[in-house]
Amino acid sequence: MGNRCREISTRLVADLQTVLGEAGVTGEQIAIDRVDLELVLAFQREKIQLIDGKPIMERARSVKSLVEIEMR
């Protein structure tokens, strides 16, 4: 499973770089709130800087849409 995990992580990072490149967003930090070690290593191999995305996600989760408010 280890080699397969590395292969998948490497492909995911490559695909993400392609999408970000097409959007004109390269060389930026990427915020991640939960991640597998092999994925972190794949980002490091590509010299992509990761930052802690947990505070960003917690803030996003605290914002409720009108539908969510009405469901309460």
mmCIF file as Biopython writes it, N, C-alpha, C and O atoms, coordinates in Angstrom:
data_model
#
loop_
_atom_site.group_PDB
_atom_site.id
_atom_site.type_symbol
_atom_site.label_atom_id
_atom_site.label_alt_id
_atom_site.label_comp_id
_atom_site.label_asym_id
_atom_site.label_entity_id
_atom_site.label_seq_id
_atom_site.pdbx_PDB_ins_code
_atom_site.Cartn_x
_atom_site.Cartn_y
_atom_site.Cartn_z
_atom_site.occupancy
_atom_site.B_iso_or_equiv
_atom_site.auth_seq_id
_atom_site.auth_asym_id
_atom_site.pdbx_PDB_model_num
ATOM 1   N N  . MET A ? 1  ? 0.820   -1.193 0.000   1.0 0.0 1  A 1 
ATOM 2   C CA . MET A ? 1  ? 0.000   0.000  0.000   1.0 0.0 1  A 1 
ATOM 3   C C  . MET A ? 1  ? 0.863   1.255  0.000   1.0 0.0 1  A 1 
ATOM 4   O O  . MET A ? 1  ? 0.458   2.273  -0.561  1.0 0.0 1  A 1 
ATOM 5   N N  . GLY A ? 2  ? 2.053   1.209  0.621   1.0 0.0 2  A 1 
ATOM 6   C CA . GLY A ? 2  ? 2.910   2.377  0.737   1.0 0.0 2  A 1 
ATOM 7   C C  . GLY A ? 2  ? 3.271   2.998  -0.599  1.0 0.0 2  A 1 
ATOM 8   O O  . GLY A ? 2  ? 3.142   4.210  -0.772  1.0 0.0 2  A 1 
ATOM 9   N N  . ASN A ? 3  ? 3.727   2.178  -1.557  1.0 0.0 3  A 1 
ATOM 10  C CA . ASN A ? 3  ? 4.088   2.706  -2.868  1.0 0.0 3  A 1 
ATOM 11  C C  . ASN A ? 3  ? 2.868   3.247  -3.602  1.0 0.0 3  A 1 
ATOM 12  O O  . ASN A ? 3  ? 2.954   4.262  -4.292  1.0 0.0 3  A 1 
ATOM 13  N N  . ARG A ? 4  ? 1.751   2.583  -3.456  1.0 0.0 4  A 1 
ATOM 14  C CA . ARG A ? 4  ? 0.498   3.037  -4.098  1.0 0.0 4  A 1 
ATOM 15  C C  . ARG A ? 4  ? 0.065   4.368  -3.504  1.0 0.0 4  A 1 
ATOM 16  O O  . ARG A ? 4  ? -0.389  5.250  -4.233  1.0 0.0 4  A 1 
ATOM 17  N N  . CYS A ? 5  ? 0.196   4.522  -2.209  1.0 0.0 5  A 1 
ATOM 18  C CA . CYS A ? 5  ? -0.153  5.770  -1.542  1.0 0.0 5  A 1 
ATOM 19  C C  . CYS A ? 5  ? 0.740   6.899  -2.046  1.0 0.0 5  A 1 
ATOM 20  O O  . CYS A ? 5  ? 0.271   8.010  -2.297  1.0 0.0 5  A 1 
ATOM 21  N N  . ARG A ? 6  ? 2.014   6.608  -2.190  1.0 0.0 6  A 1 
ATOM 22  C CA . ARG A ? 6  ? 2.947   7.628  -2.711  1.0 0.0 6  A 1 
ATOM 23  C C  . ARG A ? 6  ? 2.576   8.009  -4.134  1.0 0.0 6  A 1 
ATOM 24  O O  . ARG A ? 6  ? 2.586   9.188  -4.490  1.0 0.0 6  A 1 
ATOM 25  N N  . GLU A ? 7  ? 2.249   7.019  -4.944  1.0 0.0 7  A 1 
ATOM 26  C CA . GLU A ? 7  ? 1.865   7.266  -6.340  1.0 0.0 7  A 1 
ATOM 27  C C  . GLU A ? 7  ? 0.612   8.149  -6.413  1.0 0.0 7  A 1 
ATOM 28  O O  . GLU A ? 7  ? 0.564   9.102  -7.190  1.0 0.0 7  A 1 
ATOM 29  N N  . ILE A ? 8  ? -0.381  7.831  -5.614  1.0 0.0 8  A 1 
ATOM 30  C CA . ILE A ? 8  ? -1.632  8.597  -5.605  1.0 0.0 8  A 1 
ATOM 31  C C  . ILE A ? 8  ? -1.381  10.024 -5.121  1.0 0.0 8  A 1 
ATOM 32  O O  . ILE A ? 8  ? -1.901  10.977 -5.701  1.0 0.0 8  A 1 
ATOM 33  N N  . SER A ? 9  ? -0.589  10.172 -4.067  1.0 0.0 9  A 1 
ATOM 34  C CA . SER A ? 9  ? -0.284  11.496 -3.533  1.0 0.0 9  A 1 
ATOM 35  C C  . SER A ? 9  ? 0.476   12.338 -4.553  1.0 0.0 9  A 1 
ATOM 36  O O  . SER A ? 9  ? 0.190   13.523 -4.727  1.0 0.0 9  A 1 
ATOM 37  N N  . THR A ? 10 ? 1.432   11.728 -5.216  1.0 0.0 10 A 1 
ATOM 38  C CA . THR A ? 10 ? 2.214   12.431 -6.237  1.0 0.0 10 A 1 
ATOM 39  C C  . THR A ? 10 ? 1.317   12.887 -7.380  1.0 0.0 10 A 1 
ATOM 40  O O  . THR A ? 10 ? 1.443   14.011 -7.866  1.0 0.0 10 A 1 
ATOM 41  N N  . ARG A ? 11 ? 0.415   12.015 -7.805  1.0 0.0 11 A 1 
ATOM 42  C CA . ARG A ? 11 ? -0.512  12.365 -8.891  1.0 0.0 11 A 1 
ATOM 43  C C  . ARG A ? 11 ? -1.466  13.472 -8.466  1.0 0.0 11 A 1 
ATOM 44  O O  . ARG A ? 11 ? -1.763  14.371 -9.252  1.0 0.0 11 A 1 
ATOM 45  N N  . LEU A ? 12 ? -1.949  13.413 -7.232  1.0 0.0 12 A 1 
ATOM 46  C CA . LEU A ? 12 ? -2.850  14.447 -6.732  1.0 0.0 12 A 1 
ATOM 47  C C  . LEU A ? 12 ? -2.171  15.811 -6.731  1.0 0.0 12 A 1 
ATOM 48  O O  . LEU A ? 12 ? -2.768  16.803 -7.148  1.0 0.0 12 A 1 
ATOM 49  N N  . VAL A ? 13 ? -0.931  15.864 -6.266  1.0 0.0 13 A 1 
ATOM 50  C CA . VAL A ? 13 ? -0.187  17.124 -6.231  1.0 0.0 13 A 1 
ATOM 51  C C  . VAL A ? 13 ? 0.043   17.629 -7.657  1.0 0.0 13 A 1 
ATOM 52  O O  . VAL A ? 13 ? -0.088  18.826 -7.911  1.0 0.0 13 A 1 
ATOM 53  N N  . ALA A ? 14 ? 0.378   16.747 -8.577  1.0 0.0 14 A 1 
ATOM 54  C CA . ALA A ? 14 ? 0.581   17.139 -9.974  1.0 0.0 14 A 1 
ATOM 55  C C  . ALA A ? 14 ? -0.710  17.690 -10.572 1.0 0.0 14 A 1 
ATOM 56  O O  . ALA A ? 14 ? -0.694  18.711 -11.259 1.0 0.0 14 A 1 
ATOM 57  N N  . ASP A ? 15 ? -1.819  17.018 -10.313 1.0 0.0 15 A 1 
ATOM 58  C CA . ASP A ? 15 ? -3.114  17.482 -10.817 1.0 0.0 15 A 1 
ATOM 59  C C  . ASP A ? 15 ? -3.481  18.836 -10.219 1.0 0.0 15 A 1 
ATOM 60  O O  . ASP A ? 15 ? -3.995  19.708 -10.919 1.0 0.0 15 A 1 
ATOM 61  N N  . LEU A ? 16 ? -3.220  19.008 -8.934  1.0 0.0 16 A 1 
ATOM 62  C CA . LEU A ? 16 ? -3.507  20.278 -8.277  1.0 0.0 16 A 1 
ATOM 63  C C  . LEU A ? 16 ? -2.655  21.395 -8.888  1.0 0.0 16 A 1 
ATOM 64  O O  . LEU A ? 16 ? -3.148  22.498 -9.120  1.0 0.0 16 A 1 
ATOM 65  N N  . GLN A ? 17 ? -1.382  21.106 -9.147  1.0 0.0 17 A 1 
ATOM 66  C CA . GLN A ? 17 ? -0.514  22.102 -9.779  1.0 0.0 17 A 1 
ATOM 67  C C  . GLN A ? 17 ? -1.050  22.491 -11.159 1.0 0.0 17 A 1 
ATOM 68  O O  . GLN A ? 17 ? -0.989  23.661 -11.536 1.0 0.0 17 A 1 
ATOM 69  N N  . THR A ? 18 ? -1.565  21.539 -11.901 1.0 0.0 18 A 1 
ATOM 70  C CA . THR A ? 18 ? -2.135  21.816 -13.220 1.0 0.0 18 A 1 
ATOM 71  C C  . THR A ? 18 ? -3.340  22.743 -13.098 1.0 0.0 18 A 1 
ATOM 72  O O  . THR A ? 18 ? -3.441  23.740 -13.813 1.0 0.0 18 A 1 
ATOM 73  N N  . VAL A ? 19 ? -4.244  22.408 -12.194 1.0 0.0 19 A 1 
ATOM 74  C CA . VAL A ? 19 ? -5.452  23.222 -12.002 1.0 0.0 19 A 1 
ATOM 75  C C  . VAL A ? 19 ? -5.088  24.635 -11.547 1.0 0.0 19 A 1 
ATOM 76  O O  . VAL A ? 19 ? -5.627  25.614 -12.062 1.0 0.0 19 A 1 
ATOM 77  N N  . LEU A ? 20 ? -4.186  24.736 -10.596 1.0 0.0 20 A 1 
ATOM 78  C CA . LEU A ? 20 ? -3.777  26.053 -10.107 1.0 0.0 20 A 1 
ATOM 79  C C  . LEU A ? 20 ? -3.062  26.843 -11.206 1.0 0.0 20 A 1 
ATOM 80  O O  . LEU A ? 20 ? -3.243  28.055 -11.318 1.0 0.0 20 A 1 
ATOM 81  N N  . GLY A ? 21 ? -2.263  26.167 -12.003 1.0 0.0 21 A 1 
ATOM 82  C CA . GLY A ? 21 ? -1.586  26.831 -13.115 1.0 0.0 21 A 1 
ATOM 83  C C  . GLY A ? 21 ? -2.572  27.367 -14.136 1.0 0.0 21 A 1 
ATOM 84  O O  . GLY A ? 21 ? -2.411  28.479 -14.641 1.0 0.0 21 A 1 
ATOM 85  N N  . GLU A ? 22 ? -3.597  26.575 -14.442 1.0 0.0 22 A 1 
ATOM 86  C CA . GLU A ? 22 ? -4.628  27.012 -15.382 1.0 0.0 22 A 1 
ATOM 87  C C  . GLU A ? 22 ? -5.399  28.215 -14.843 1.0 0.0 22 A 1 
ATOM 88  O O  . GLU A ? 22 ? -5.878  29.050 -15.611 1.0 0.0 22 A 1 
ATOM 89  N N  . ALA A ? 23 ? -5.513  28.297 -13.525 1.0 0.0 23 A 1 
ATOM 90  C CA . ALA A ? 23 ? -6.210  29.424 -12.886 1.0 0.0 23 A 1 
ATOM 91  C C  . ALA A ? 23 ? -5.284  30.617 -12.660 1.0 0.0 23 A 1 
ATOM 92  O O  . ALA A ? 23 ? -5.715  31.665 -12.179 1.0 0.0 23 A 1 
ATOM 93  N N  . GLY A ? 24 ? -4.011  30.450 -13.011 1.0 0.0 24 A 1 
ATOM 94  C CA . GLY A ? 24 ? -3.046  31.529 -12.823 1.0 0.0 24 A 1 
ATOM 95  C C  . GLY A ? 24 ? -2.632  31.739 -11.378 1.0 0.0 24 A 1 
ATOM 96  O O  . GLY A ? 24 ? -2.200  32.825 -10.993 1.0 0.0 24 A 1 
ATOM 97  N N  . VAL A ? 25 ? -2.770  30.687 -10.584 1.0 0.0 25 A 1 
ATOM 98  C CA . VAL A ? 25 ? -2.420  30.772 -9.161  1.0 0.0 25 A 1 
ATOM 99  C C  . VAL A ? 25 ? -1.316  29.755 -8.880  1.0 0.0 25 A 1 
ATOM 100 O O  . VAL A ? 25 ? -1.587  28.607 -8.528  1.0 0.0 25 A 1 
ATOM 101 N N  . THR A ? 26 ? -0.084  30.188 -9.038  1.0 0.0 26 A 1 
ATOM 102 C CA . THR A ? 26 ? 1.042   29.303 -8.761  1.0 0.0 26 A 1 
ATOM 103 C C  . THR A ? 26 ? 1.983   29.991 -7.786  1.0 0.0 26 A 1 
ATOM 104 O O  . THR A ? 26 ? 2.002   31.218 -7.680  1.0 0.0 26 A 1 
ATOM 105 N N  . GLY A ? 27 ? 2.751   29.195 -7.085  1.0 0.0 27 A 1 
ATOM 106 C CA . GLY A ? 27 ? 3.722   29.742 -6.147  1.0 0.0 27 A 1 
ATOM 107 C C  . GLY A ? 27 ? 3.111   30.249 -4.859  1.0 0.0 27 A 1 
ATOM 108 O O  . GLY A ? 27 ? 3.776   30.942 -4.088  1.0 0.0 27 A 1 
ATOM 109 N N  . GLU A ? 28 ? 1.858   29.915 -4.613  1.0 0.0 28 A 1 
ATOM 110 C CA . GLU A ? 28 ? 1.174   30.354 -3.401  1.0 0.0 28 A 1 
ATOM 111 C C  . GLU A ? 28 ? 1.201   29.244 -2.352  1.0 0.0 28 A 1 
ATOM 112 O O  . GLU A ? 28 ? 1.448   28.080 -2.666  1.0 0.0 28 A 1 
ATOM 113 N N  . GLN A ? 29 ? 0.945   29.621 -1.117  1.0 0.0 29 A 1 
ATOM 114 C CA . GLN A ? 29 ? 0.810   28.634 -0.041  1.0 0.0 29 A 1 
ATOM 115 C C  . GLN A ? 29 ? -0.531  27.917 -0.209  1.0 0.0 29 A 1 
ATOM 116 O O  . GLN A ? 29 ? -1.481  28.466 -0.767  1.0 0.0 29 A 1 
ATOM 117 N N  . ILE A ? 30 ? -0.583  26.688 0.283   1.0 0.0 30 A 1 
ATOM 118 C CA . ILE A ? 30 ? -1.822  25.919 0.260   1.0 0.0 30 A 1 
ATOM 119 C C  . ILE A ? 30 ? -2.180  25.571 1.696   1.0 0.0 30 A 1 
ATOM 120 O O  . ILE A ? 30 ? -1.367  25.019 2.437   1.0 0.0 30 A 1 
ATOM 121 N N  . ALA A ? 31 ? -3.410  25.902 2.077   1.0 0.0 31 A 1 
ATOM 122 C CA . ALA A ? 31 ? -3.891  25.618 3.430   1.0 0.0 31 A 1 
ATOM 123 C C  . ALA A ? 31 ? -4.604  24.273 3.434   1.0 0.0 31 A 1 
ATOM 124 O O  . ALA A ? 31 ? -5.474  24.016 2.602   1.0 0.0 31 A 1 
ATOM 125 N N  . ILE A ? 32 ? -4.230  23.427 4.371   1.0 0.0 32 A 1 
ATOM 126 C CA . ILE A ? 32 ? -4.834  22.102 4.513   1.0 0.0 32 A 1 
ATOM 127 C C  . ILE A ? 32 ? -5.144  21.891 5.988   1.0 0.0 32 A 1 
ATOM 128 O O  . ILE A ? 32 ? -4.311  22.160 6.853   1.0 0.0 32 A 1 
ATOM 129 N N  . ASP A ? 33 ? -6.361  21.403 6.268   1.0 0.0 33 A 1 
ATOM 130 C CA . ASP A ? 33 ? -6.695  21.205 7.681   1.0 0.0 33 A 1 
ATOM 131 C C  . ASP A ? 33 ? -6.499  19.765 8.143   1.0 0.0 33 A 1 
ATOM 132 O O  . ASP A ? 33 ? -6.238  19.535 9.324   1.0 0.0 33 A 1 
ATOM 133 N N  . ARG A ? 34 ? -6.616  18.805 7.258   1.0 0.0 34 A 1 
ATOM 134 C CA . ARG A ? 34 ? -6.363  17.405 7.607   1.0 0.0 34 A 1 
ATOM 135 C C  . ARG A ? 34 ? -5.662  16.764 6.426   1.0 0.0 34 A 1 
ATOM 136 O O  . ARG A ? 34 ? -6.089  16.906 5.280   1.0 0.0 34 A 1 
ATOM 137 N N  . VAL A ? 35 ? -4.580  16.057 6.720   1.0 0.0 35 A 1 
ATOM 138 C CA . VAL A ? 35 ? -3.799  15.524 5.610   1.0 0.0 35 A 1 
ATOM 139 C C  . VAL A ? 35 ? -2.999  14.294 6.042   1.0 0.0 35 A 1 
ATOM 140 O O  . VAL A ? 35 ? -2.571  14.178 7.190   1.0 0.0 35 A 1 
ATOM 141 N N  . ASP A ? 36 ? -2.817  13.403 5.111   1.0 0.0 36 A 1 
ATOM 142 C CA . ASP A ? 36 ? -2.012  12.206 5.295   1.0 0.0 36 A 1 
ATOM 143 C C  . ASP A ? 36 ? -0.526  12.573 5.129   1.0 0.0 36 A 1 
ATOM 144 O O  . ASP A ? 36 ? -0.189  13.440 4.324   1.0 0.0 36 A 1 
ATOM 145 N N  . LEU A ? 37 ? 0.339   11.925 5.876   1.0 0.0 37 A 1 
ATOM 146 C CA . LEU A ? 37 ? 1.768   12.214 5.817   1.0 0.0 37 A 1 
ATOM 147 C C  . LEU A ? 37 ? 2.314   12.059 4.407   1.0 0.0 37 A 1 
ATOM 148 O O  . LEU A ? 37 ? 3.116   12.884 3.968   1.0 0.0 37 A 1 
ATOM 149 N N  . GLU A ? 38 ? 1.910   11.047 3.703   1.0 0.0 38 A 1 
ATOM 150 C CA . GLU A ? 38 ? 2.438   10.835 2.345   1.0 0.0 38 A 1 
ATOM 151 C C  . GLU A ? 38 ? 2.078   12.007 1.433   1.0 0.0 38 A 1 
ATOM 152 O O  . GLU A ? 38 ? 2.855   12.358 0.546   1.0 0.0 38 A 1 
ATOM 153 N N  . LEU A ? 39 ? 0.921   12.607 1.639   1.0 0.0 39 A 1 
ATOM 154 C CA . LEU A ? 39 ? 0.541   13.772 0.845   1.0 0.0 39 A 1 
ATOM 155 C C  . LEU A ? 39 ? 1.409   14.982 1.206   1.0 0.0 39 A 1 
ATOM 156 O O  . LEU A ? 39 ? 1.813   15.744 0.327   1.0 0.0 39 A 1 
ATOM 157 N N  . VAL A ? 40 ? 1.689   15.153 2.488   1.0 0.0 40 A 1 
ATOM 158 C CA . VAL A ? 40 ? 2.598   16.231 2.913   1.0 0.0 40 A 1 
ATOM 159 C C  . VAL A ? 40 ? 3.955   16.050 2.240   1.0 0.0 40 A 1 
ATOM 160 O O  . VAL A ? 40 ? 4.537   17.015 1.745   1.0 0.0 40 A 1 
ATOM 161 N N  . LEU A ? 41 ? 4.451   14.838 2.222   1.0 0.0 41 A 1 
ATOM 162 C CA . LEU A ? 41 ? 5.747   14.562 1.594   1.0 0.0 41 A 1 
ATOM 163 C C  . LEU A ? 41 ? 5.715   14.850 0.094   1.0 0.0 41 A 1 
ATOM 164 O O  . LEU A ? 41 ? 6.697   15.339 -0.465  1.0 0.0 41 A 1 
ATOM 165 N N  . ALA A ? 42 ? 4.595   14.549 -0.556  1.0 0.0 42 A 1 
ATOM 166 C CA . ALA A ? 42 ? 4.460   14.832 -1.993  1.0 0.0 42 A 1 
ATOM 167 C C  . ALA A ? 42 ? 4.509   16.335 -2.244  1.0 0.0 42 A 1 
ATOM 168 O O  . ALA A ? 42 ? 5.140   16.781 -3.202  1.0 0.0 42 A 1 
ATOM 169 N N  . PHE A ? 43 ? 3.851   17.119 -1.395  1.0 0.0 43 A 1 
ATOM 170 C CA . PHE A ? 43 ? 3.920   18.577 -1.524  1.0 0.0 43 A 1 
ATOM 171 C C  . PHE A ? 43 ? 5.353   19.063 -1.300  1.0 0.0 43 A 1 
ATOM 172 O O  . PHE A ? 43 ? 5.834   19.938 -2.019  1.0 0.0 43 A 1 
ATOM 173 N N  . GLN A ? 44 ? 6.026   18.499 -0.311  1.0 0.0 44 A 1 
ATOM 174 C CA . GLN A ? 44 ? 7.406   18.900 -0.025  1.0 0.0 44 A 1 
ATOM 175 C C  . GLN A ? 44 ? 8.333   18.587 -1.199  1.0 0.0 44 A 1 
ATOM 176 O O  . GLN A ? 44 ? 9.207   19.386 -1.534  1.0 0.0 44 A 1 
ATOM 177 N N  . ARG A ? 45 ? 8.143   17.434 -1.817  1.0 0.0 45 A 1 
ATOM 178 C CA . ARG A ? 45 ? 8.982   17.068 -2.970  1.0 0.0 45 A 1 
ATOM 179 C C  . ARG A ? 45 ? 8.844   18.093 -4.095  1.0 0.0 45 A 1 
ATOM 180 O O  . ARG A ? 45 ? 9.783   18.318 -4.859  1.0 0.0 45 A 1 
ATOM 181 N N  . GLU A ? 46 ? 7.675   18.708 -4.191  1.0 0.0 46 A 1 
ATOM 182 C CA . GLU A ? 46 ? 7.426   19.714 -5.234  1.0 0.0 46 A 1 
ATOM 183 C C  . GLU A ? 46 ? 7.681   21.138 -4.752  1.0 0.0 46 A 1 
ATOM 184 O O  . GLU A ? 46 ? 7.403   22.104 -5.462  1.0 0.0 46 A 1 
ATOM 185 N N  . LYS A ? 47 ? 8.214   21.255 -3.539  1.0 0.0 47 A 1 
ATOM 186 C CA . LYS A ? 47 ? 8.551   22.571 -2.954  1.0 0.0 47 A 1 
ATOM 187 C C  . LYS A ? 47 ? 7.323   23.469 -2.801  1.0 0.0 47 A 1 
ATOM 188 O O  . LYS A ? 47 ? 7.412   24.687 -2.953  1.0 0.0 47 A 1 
ATOM 189 N N  . ILE A ? 48 ? 6.172   22.852 -2.497  1.0 0.0 48 A 1 
ATOM 190 C CA . ILE A ? 48 ? 4.934   23.602 -2.276  1.0 0.0 48 A 1 
ATOM 191 C C  . ILE A ? 48 ? 4.777   23.790 -0.775  1.0 0.0 48 A 1 
ATOM 192 O O  . ILE A ? 48 ? 4.812   22.826 -0.011  1.0 0.0 48 A 1 
ATOM 193 N N  . GLN A ? 49 ? 4.603   25.035 -0.364  1.0 0.0 49 A 1 
ATOM 194 C CA . GLN A ? 49 ? 4.495   25.349 1.063   1.0 0.0 49 A 1 
ATOM 195 C C  . GLN A ? 49 ? 3.052   25.156 1.541   1.0 0.0 49 A 1 
ATOM 196 O O  . GLN A ? 49 ? 2.111   25.711 0.975   1.0 0.0 49 A 1 
ATOM 197 N N  . LEU A ? 50 ? 2.911   24.361 2.587   1.0 0.0 50 A 1 
ATOM 198 C CA . LEU A ? 50 ? 1.614   24.139 3.212   1.0 0.0 50 A 1 
ATOM 199 C C  . LEU A ? 50 ? 1.502   24.982 4.469   1.0 0.0 50 A 1 
ATOM 200 O O  . LEU A ? 50 ? 2.491   25.221 5.161   1.0 0.0 50 A 1 
ATOM 201 N N  . ILE A ? 51 ? 0.282   25.433 4.758   1.0 0.0 51 A 1 
ATOM 202 C CA . ILE A ? 51 ? 0.006   26.124 6.017   1.0 0.0 51 A 1 
ATOM 203 C C  . ILE A ? 51 ? -1.188  25.458 6.680   1.0 0.0 51 A 1 
ATOM 204 O O  . ILE A ? 51 ? -1.957  24.746 6.033   1.0 0.0 51 A 1 
ATOM 205 N N  . ASP A ? 52 ? -1.334  25.698 7.971   1.0 0.0 52 A 1 
ATOM 206 C CA . ASP A ? 52 ? -2.414  25.110 8.749   1.0 0.0 52 A 1 
ATOM 207 C C  . ASP A ? 52 ? -3.744  25.716 8.313   1.0 0.0 52 A 1 
ATOM 208 O O  . ASP A ? 52 ? -3.972  26.913 8.493   1.0 0.0 52 A 1 
ATOM 209 N N  . GLY A ? 53 ? -4.615  24.899 7.745   1.0 0.0 53 A 1 
ATOM 210 C CA . GLY A ? 53 ? -5.910  25.368 7.275   1.0 0.0 53 A 1 
ATOM 211 C C  . GLY A ? 53 ? -7.025  25.219 8.291   1.0 0.0 53 A 1 
ATOM 212 O O  . GLY A ? 53 ? -8.164  25.597 8.020   1.0 0.0 53 A 1 
ATOM 213 N N  . LYS A ? 54 ? -6.710  24.671 9.463   1.0 0.0 54 A 1 
ATOM 214 C CA . LYS A ? 54 ? -7.757  24.436 10.458  1.0 0.0 54 A 1 
ATOM 215 C C  . LYS A ? 54 ? -8.474  25.721 10.861  1.0 0.0 54 A 1 
ATOM 216 O O  . LYS A ? 54 ? -9.705  25.723 10.895  1.0 0.0 54 A 1 
ATOM 217 N N  . PRO A ? 55 ? -7.771  26.820 11.168  1.0 0.0 55 A 1 
ATOM 218 C CA . PRO A ? 55 ? -8.491  28.049 11.532  1.0 0.0 55 A 1 
ATOM 219 C C  . PRO A ? 55 ? -9.402  28.564 10.410  1.0 0.0 55 A 1 
ATOM 220 O O  . PRO A ? 55 ? -10.489 29.079 10.669  1.0 0.0 55 A 1 
ATOM 221 N N  . ILE A ? 56 ? -8.951  28.420 9.183   1.0 0.0 56 A 1 
ATOM 222 C CA . ILE A ? 56 ? -9.758  28.857 8.037   1.0 0.0 56 A 1 
ATOM 223 C C  . ILE A ? 56 ? -11.023 28.017 7.937   1.0 0.0 56 A 1 
ATOM 224 O O  . ILE A ? 56 ? -12.114 28.550 7.738   1.0 0.0 56 A 1 
ATOM 225 N N  . MET A ? 57 ? -10.876 26.706 8.074   1.0 0.0 57 A 1 
ATOM 226 C CA . MET A ? 57 ? -12.036 25.817 7.981   1.0 0.0 57 A 1 
ATOM 227 C C  . MET A ? 57 ? -12.999 26.021 9.143   1.0 0.0 57 A 1 
ATOM 228 O O  . MET A ? 57 ? -14.215 25.978 8.955   1.0 0.0 57 A 1 
ATOM 229 N N  . GLU A ? 58 ? -12.463 26.245 10.347  1.0 0.0 58 A 1 
ATOM 230 C CA . GLU A ? 58 ? -13.346 26.499 11.489  1.0 0.0 58 A 1 
ATOM 231 C C  . GLU A ? 58 ? -14.160 27.763 11.269  1.0 0.0 58 A 1 
ATOM 232 O O  . GLU A ? 58 ? -15.347 27.808 11.593  1.0 0.0 58 A 1 
ATOM 233 N N  . ARG A ? 59 ? -13.526 28.784 10.721  1.0 0.0 59 A 1 
ATOM 234 C CA . ARG A ? 59 ? -14.236 30.031 10.420  1.0 0.0 59 A 1 
ATOM 235 C C  . ARG A ? 59 ? -15.306 29.789 9.352   1.0 0.0 59 A 1 
ATOM 236 O O  . ARG A ? 59 ? -16.429 30.280 9.475   1.0 0.0 59 A 1 
ATOM 237 N N  . ALA A ? 60 ? -14.966 29.046 8.323   1.0 0.0 60 A 1 
ATOM 238 C CA . ALA A ? 60 ? -15.930 28.751 7.256   1.0 0.0 60 A 1 
ATOM 239 C C  . ALA A ? 60 ? -17.118 27.959 7.795   1.0 0.0 60 A 1 
ATOM 240 O O  . ALA A ? 60 ? -18.259 28.197 7.399   1.0 0.0 60 A 1 
ATOM 241 N N  . ARG A ? 61 ? -16.850 27.028 8.690   1.0 0.0 61 A 1 
ATOM 242 C CA . ARG A ? 61 ? -17.939 26.224 9.268   1.0 0.0 61 A 1 
ATOM 243 C C  . ARG A ? 61 ? -18.843 27.057 10.176  1.0 0.0 61 A 1 
ATOM 244 O O  . ARG A ? 61 ? -20.007 26.714 10.377  1.0 0.0 61 A 1 
ATOM 245 N N  . SER A ? 62 ? -18.314 28.141 10.719  1.0 0.0 62 A 1 
ATOM 246 C CA . SER A ? 62 ? -19.120 28.974 11.622  1.0 0.0 62 A 1 
ATOM 247 C C  . SER A ? 62 ? -20.089 29.870 10.858  1.0 0.0 62 A 1 
ATOM 248 O O  . SER A ? 62 ? -21.053 30.371 11.437  1.0 0.0 62 A 1 
ATOM 249 N N  . VAL A ? 63 ? -19.846 30.076 9.577   1.0 0.0 63 A 1 
ATOM 250 C CA . VAL A ? 63 ? -20.730 30.904 8.755   1.0 0.0 63 A 1 
ATOM 251 C C  . VAL A ? 63 ? -21.848 30.013 8.240   1.0 0.0 63 A 1 
ATOM 252 O O  . VAL A ? 63 ? -21.597 28.995 7.594   1.0 0.0 63 A 1 
ATOM 253 N N  . LYS A ? 64 ? -23.073 30.399 8.526   1.0 0.0 64 A 1 
ATOM 254 C CA . LYS A ? 64 ? -24.233 29.592 8.143   1.0 0.0 64 A 1 
ATOM 255 C C  . LYS A ? 64 ? -25.013 30.277 7.034   1.0 0.0 64 A 1 
ATOM 256 O O  . LYS A ? 64 ? -25.162 31.499 7.011   1.0 0.0 64 A 1 
ATOM 257 N N  . SER A ? 65 ? -25.503 29.459 6.122   1.0 0.0 65 A 1 
ATOM 258 C CA . SER A ? 65 ? -26.365 29.970 5.059   1.0 0.0 65 A 1 
ATOM 259 C C  . SER A ? 65 ? -27.776 30.146 5.616   1.0 0.0 65 A 1 
ATOM 260 O O  . SER A ? 65 ? -28.087 29.652 6.700   1.0 0.0 65 A 1 
ATOM 261 N N  . LEU A ? 66 ? -28.619 30.844 4.878   1.0 0.0 66 A 1 
ATOM 262 C CA . LEU A ? 66 ? -30.005 31.047 5.292   1.0 0.0 66 A 1 
ATOM 263 C C  . LEU A ? 66 ? -30.713 29.700 5.458   1.0 0.0 66 A 1 
ATOM 264 O O  . LEU A ? 66 ? -31.503 29.530 6.386   1.0 0.0 66 A 1 
ATOM 265 N N  . VAL A ? 67 ? -30.440 28.759 4.580   1.0 0.0 67 A 1 
ATOM 266 C CA . VAL A ? 67 ? -31.044 27.411 4.659   1.0 0.0 67 A 1 
ATOM 267 C C  . VAL A ? 67 ? -30.639 26.735 5.962   1.0 0.0 67 A 1 
ATOM 268 O O  . VAL A ? 67 ? -31.484 26.145 6.636   1.0 0.0 67 A 1 
ATOM 269 N N  . GLU A ? 68 ? -29.361 26.810 6.328   1.0 0.0 68 A 1 
ATOM 270 C CA . GLU A ? 68 ? -28.888 26.184 7.565   1.0 0.0 68 A 1 
ATOM 271 C C  . GLU A ? 68 ? -29.538 26.838 8.787   1.0 0.0 68 A 1 
ATOM 272 O O  . GLU A ? 68 ? -29.896 26.150 9.743   1.0 0.0 68 A 1 
ATOM 273 N N  . ILE A ? 69 ? -29.687 28.149 8.755   1.0 0.0 69 A 1 
ATOM 274 C CA . ILE A ? 69 ? -30.320 28.852 9.873   1.0 0.0 69 A 1 
ATOM 275 C C  . ILE A ? 69 ? -31.777 28.435 10.002  1.0 0.0 69 A 1 
ATOM 276 O O  . ILE A ? 69 ? -32.261 28.213 11.112  1.0 0.0 69 A 1 
ATOM 277 N N  . GLU A ? 70 ? -32.474 28.328 8.891   1.0 0.0 70 A 1 
ATOM 278 C CA . GLU A ? 70 ? -33.897 27.956 8.906   1.0 0.0 70 A 1 
ATOM 279 C C  . GLU A ? 70 ? -34.099 26.524 9.371   1.0 0.0 70 A 1 
ATOM 280 O O  . GLU A ? 70 ? -35.177 26.199 9.869   1.0 0.0 70 A 1 
ATOM 281 N N  . MET A ? 71 ? -33.111 25.661 9.229   1.0 0.0 71 A 1 
ATOM 282 C CA . MET A ? 71 ? -33.221 24.262 9.631   1.0 0.0 71 A 1 
ATOM 283 C C  . MET A ? 71 ? -33.169 24.106 11.148  1.0 0.0 71 A 1 
ATOM 284 O O  . MET A ? 71 ? -33.580 23.070 11.673  1.0 0.0 71 A 1 
ATOM 285 N N  . ARG A ? 72 ? -32.684 25.088 11.842  1.0 0.0 72 A 1 
ATOM 286 C CA . ARG A ? 72 ? -32.544 24.995 13.296  1.0 0.0 72 A 1 
ATOM 287 C C  . ARG A ? 72 ? -33.853 25.006 13.998  1.0 0.0 72 A 1 
ATOM 288 O O  . ARG A ? 72 ? -33.896 24.934 15.226  1.0 0.0 72 A 1 
#
